[in-house]
Amino acid sequence: MSVNANYPNYRGPVRDRVENFHGNQLVYVMWERHLLFCAPLTFLADPAMAFDAFLAEVLTPALAPHPESEALDFAEAQWRLDGEDFTPRGDASLADNGIGHKSQLRLITPRLSDLADAAI
């Protein structure tokens, strides 16, 4: 069965604009090589939240179901922000760290590799 796209005619509302989140923003986080999470996790976060608070209050509980989460040490982690190497400042806000609406953070933990080193 074929599908006909009506791109020139489609004028639907964009619902994920930052204005629609009442001062908050979407932040995507992908834990590299940890395939229990098959896609980046999406969080609604206050851009004024400190990066360390985001890790402690938002990301740590979200990653807790993973068997390697207890061994996760954010101090040893490497980060990428929107495709670029990134060194976060823990006491600075998400906004001051350059983490904007719909930014993607990639968490890289070389010591932890998921699935007993079988991950690709």
ChimeraX commands (.cxc) that place a marker at each C-alpha (Angstrom):
marker #1 position 0.00,0.00,0.00 radius 0.5
marker #1 position 1.50,3.33,-0.98 radius 0.5
marker #1 position 1.40,6.49,1.10 radius 0.5
marker #1 position 0.98,9.94,-0.38 radius 0.5
marker #1 position 2.50,12.74,1.67 radius 0.5
marker #1 position 0.83,16.11,1.47 radius 0.5
marker #1 position 3.82,18.16,2.59 radius 0.5
marker #1 position 3.00,21.34,0.66 radius 0.5
marker #1 position -0.57,21.22,1.93 radius 0.5
marker #1 position 0.11,20.23,5.53 radius 0.5
marker #1 position 0.13,23.19,7.89 radius 0.5
marker #1 position -0.27,21.50,11.27 radius 0.5
marker #1 position 0.63,23.27,14.50 radius 0.5
marker #1 position 4.09,22.63,15.96 radius 0.5
marker #1 position 3.38,21.36,19.45 radius 0.5
marker #1 position 6.91,20.94,20.79 radius 0.5
marker #1 position 7.90,24.61,20.69 radius 0.5
marker #1 position 9.58,25.85,23.87 radius 0.5
marker #1 position 6.70,28.30,24.41 radius 0.5
marker #1 position 4.39,25.32,25.02 radius 0.5
marker #1 position 6.30,24.08,28.08 radius 0.5
marker #1 position 5.60,26.92,30.55 radius 0.5
marker #1 position 9.23,27.89,31.20 radius 0.5
marker #1 position 10.61,24.37,30.97 radius 0.5
marker #1 position 12.42,22.72,28.09 radius 0.5
marker #1 position 12.89,19.25,26.64 radius 0.5
marker #1 position 16.29,17.63,27.15 radius 0.5
marker #1 position 17.23,14.36,25.47 radius 0.5
marker #1 position 19.81,12.07,27.13 radius 0.5
marker #1 position 21.35,8.98,25.53 radius 0.5
marker #1 position 23.54,6.62,27.57 radius 0.5
marker #1 position 25.93,5.34,24.92 radius 0.5
marker #1 position 26.17,1.56,24.48 radius 0.5
marker #1 position 23.45,0.91,27.04 radius 0.5
marker #1 position 20.79,-0.69,24.93 radius 0.5
marker #1 position 18.33,-1.33,27.73 radius 0.5
marker #1 position 17.32,2.22,26.77 radius 0.5
marker #1 position 16.75,1.86,23.03 radius 0.5
marker #1 position 16.45,5.58,22.35 radius 0.5
marker #1 position 17.34,8.83,24.07 radius 0.5
marker #1 position 15.31,9.50,27.20 radius 0.5
marker #1 position 13.35,12.75,27.14 radius 0.5
marker #1 position 13.03,14.95,30.21 radius 0.5
marker #1 position 11.13,18.12,30.95 radius 0.5
marker #1 position 13.57,20.35,32.84 radius 0.5
marker #1 position 13.83,23.85,34.17 radius 0.5
marker #1 position 16.65,25.62,32.28 radius 0.5
marker #1 position 17.64,27.28,35.59 radius 0.5
marker #1 position 18.28,23.88,37.24 radius 0.5
marker #1 position 21.95,23.25,38.07 radius 0.5
marker #1 position 23.57,20.49,36.02 radius 0.5
marker #1 position 24.47,18.54,39.18 radius 0.5
marker #1 position 20.86,18.78,40.35 radius 0.5
marker #1 position 19.67,17.51,36.96 radius 0.5
marker #1 position 21.98,14.50,37.36 radius 0.5
marker #1 position 20.91,13.78,40.95 radius 0.5
marker #1 position 17.19,14.53,40.76 radius 0.5
marker #1 position 16.29,13.63,37.19 radius 0.5
marker #1 position 18.85,11.44,35.44 radius 0.5
marker #1 position 19.96,9.14,38.28 radius 0.5
marker #1 position 16.41,7.96,39.09 radius 0.5
marker #1 position 15.66,7.48,35.39 radius 0.5
marker #1 position 18.74,5.30,34.88 radius 0.5
marker #1 position 18.21,3.31,38.10 radius 0.5
marker #1 position 16.50,0.33,36.40 radius 0.5
marker #1 position 19.68,-0.43,34.45 radius 0.5
marker #1 position 21.88,-3.10,36.11 radius 0.5
marker #1 position 25.01,-0.95,35.69 radius 0.5
marker #1 position 23.46,2.20,37.14 radius 0.5
marker #1 position 24.88,1.56,40.62 radius 0.5
marker #1 position 28.41,1.55,39.18 radius 0.5
marker #1 position 27.80,4.76,37.24 radius 0.5
marker #1 position 30.09,7.58,38.36 radius 0.5
marker #1 position 29.24,10.87,36.66 radius 0.5
marker #1 position 32.68,12.24,37.65 radius 0.5
marker #1 position 34.25,9.70,35.26 radius 0.5
marker #1 position 31.74,10.26,32.47 radius 0.5
marker #1 position 32.44,11.84,29.14 radius 0.5
marker #1 position 29.76,14.02,27.59 radius 0.5
marker #1 position 28.69,15.25,24.18 radius 0.5
marker #1 position 26.19,18.05,23.71 radius 0.5
marker #1 position 24.43,18.31,20.37 radius 0.5
marker #1 position 27.22,16.34,18.69 radius 0.5
marker #1 position 30.18,18.20,20.24 radius 0.5
marker #1 position 32.48,17.23,23.10 radius 0.5
marker #1 position 31.22,18.88,26.25 radius 0.5
marker #1 position 32.55,19.44,29.77 radius 0.5
marker #1 position 29.63,20.42,32.00 radius 0.5
marker #1 position 29.98,22.77,34.93 radius 0.5
marker #1 position 28.05,21.09,37.73 radius 0.5
marker #1 position 27.09,24.24,39.61 radius 0.5
marker #1 position 25.98,26.10,36.47 radius 0.5
marker #1 position 22.43,25.92,35.19 radius 0.5
marker #1 position 21.42,23.88,32.17 radius 0.5
marker #1 position 21.04,27.15,30.25 radius 0.5
marker #1 position 24.46,28.42,31.34 radius 0.5
marker #1 position 25.94,25.11,30.19 radius 0.5
marker #1 position 24.45,25.72,26.75 radius 0.5
marker #1 position 21.79,23.04,27.12 radius 0.5
marker #1 position 18.78,24.42,25.31 radius 0.5
marker #1 position 15.33,23.25,24.31 radius 0.5
marker #1 position 15.58,19.86,22.59 radius 0.5
marker #1 position 19.35,19.59,23.13 radius 0.5
marker #1 position 20.75,16.09,23.18 radius 0.5
marker #1 position 23.26,15.01,25.81 radius 0.5
marker #1 position 25.22,11.82,25.24 radius 0.5
marker #1 position 26.57,10.13,28.35 radius 0.5
marker #1 position 29.67,8.04,27.63 radius 0.5
marker #1 position 30.99,5.68,30.29 radius 0.5
marker #1 position 34.01,3.77,28.88 radius 0.5
marker #1 position 34.32,1.63,32.02 radius 0.5
marker #1 position 30.71,0.48,31.69 radius 0.5
marker #1 position 29.66,-1.08,28.44 radius 0.5
marker #1 position 26.34,-2.87,28.99 radius 0.5
marker #1 position 25.51,-6.49,28.33 radius 0.5
marker #1 position 28.82,-7.82,29.70 radius 0.5
marker #1 position 30.86,-6.07,26.97 radius 0.5
marker #1 position 28.64,-7.47,24.23 radius 0.5
marker #1 position 27.20,-4.11,23.18 radius 0.5
marker #1 position 28.04,-2.73,19.79 radius 0.5
marker link #1:1,2 radius 0.2
marker link #1:2,3 radius 0.2
marker link #1:3,4 radius 0.2
marker link #1:4,5 radius 0.2
marker link #1:5,6 radius 0.2
marker link #1:6,7 radius 0.2
marker link #1:7,8 radius 0.2
marker link #1:8,9 radius 0.2
marker link #1:9,10 radius 0.2
marker link #1:10,11 radius 0.2
marker link #1:11,12 radius 0.2
marker link #1:12,13 radius 0.2
marker link #1:13,14 radius 0.2
marker link #1:14,15 radius 0.2
marker link #1:15,16 radius 0.2
marker link #1:16,17 radius 0.2
marker link #1:17,18 radius 0.2
marker link #1:18,19 radius 0.2
marker link #1:19,20 radius 0.2
marker link #1:20,21 radius 0.2
marker link #1:21,22 radius 0.2
marker link #1:22,23 radius 0.2
marker link #1:23,24 radius 0.2
marker link #1:24,25 radius 0.2
marker link #1:25,26 radius 0.2
marker link #1:26,27 radius 0.2
marker link #1:27,28 radius 0.2
marker link #1:28,29 radius 0.2
marker link #1:29,30 radius 0.2
marker link #1:30,31 radius 0.2
marker link #1:31,32 radius 0.2
marker link #1:32,33 radius 0.2
marker link #1:33,34 radius 0.2
marker link #1:34,35 radius 0.2
marker link #1:35,36 radius 0.2
marker link #1:36,37 radius 0.2
marker link #1:37,38 radius 0.2
marker link #1:38,39 radius 0.2
marker link #1:39,40 radius 0.2
marker link #1:40,41 radius 0.2
marker link #1:41,42 radius 0.2
marker link #1:42,43 radius 0.2
marker link #1:43,44 radius 0.2
marker link #1:44,45 radius 0.2
marker link #1:45,46 radius 0.2
marker link #1:46,47 radius 0.2
marker link #1:47,48 radius 0.2
marker link #1:48,49 radius 0.2
marker link #1:49,50 radius 0.2
marker link #1:50,51 radius 0.2
marker link #1:51,52 radius 0.2
marker link #1:52,53 radius 0.2
marker link #1:53,54 radius 0.2
marker link #1:54,55 radius 0.2
marker link #1:55,56 radius 0.2
marker link #1:56,57 radius 0.2
marker link #1:57,58 radius 0.2
marker link #1:58,59 radius 0.2
marker link #1:59,60 radius 0.2
marker link #1:60,61 radius 0.2
marker link #1:61,62 radius 0.2
marker link #1:62,63 radius 0.2
marker link #1:63,64 radius 0.2
marker link #1:64,65 radius 0.2
marker link #1:65,66 radius 0.2
marker link #1:66,67 radius 0.2
marker link #1:67,68 radius 0.2
marker link #1:68,69 radius 0.2
marker link #1:69,70 radius 0.2
marker link #1:70,71 radius 0.2
marker link #1:71,72 radius 0.2
marker link #1:72,73 radius 0.2
marker link #1:73,74 radius 0.2
marker link #1:74,75 radius 0.2
marker link #1:75,76 radius 0.2
marker link #1:76,77 radius 0.2
marker link #1:77,78 radius 0.2
marker link #1:78,79 radius 0.2
marker link #1:79,80 radius 0.2
marker link #1:80,81 radius 0.2
marker link #1:81,82 radius 0.2
marker link #1:82,83 radius 0.2
marker link #1:83,84 radius 0.2
marker link #1:84,85 radius 0.2
marker link #1:85,86 radius 0.2
marker link #1:86,87 radius 0.2
marker link #1:87,88 radius 0.2
marker link #1:88,89 radius 0.2
marker link #1:89,90 radius 0.2
marker link #1:90,91 radius 0.2
marker link #1:91,92 radius 0.2
marker link #1:92,93 radius 0.2
marker link #1:93,94 radius 0.2
marker link #1:94,95 radius 0.2
marker link #1:95,96 radius 0.2
marker link #1:96,97 radius 0.2
marker link #1:97,98 radius 0.2
marker link #1:98,99 radius 0.2
marker link #1:99,100 radius 0.2
marker link #1:100,101 radius 0.2
marker link #1:101,102 radius 0.2
marker link #1:102,103 radius 0.2
marker link #1:103,104 radius 0.2
marker link #1:104,105 radius 0.2
marker link #1:105,106 radius 0.2
marker link #1:106,107 radius 0.2
marker link #1:107,108 radius 0.2
marker link #1:108,109 radius 0.2
marker link #1:109,110 radius 0.2
marker link #1:110,111 radius 0.2
marker link #1:111,112 radius 0.2
marker link #1:112,113 radius 0.2
marker link #1:113,114 radius 0.2
marker link #1:114,115 radius 0.2
marker link #1:115,116 radius 0.2
marker link #1:116,117 radius 0.2
marker link #1:117,118 radius 0.2
marker link #1:118,119 radius 0.2
marker link #1:119,120 radius 0.2
view
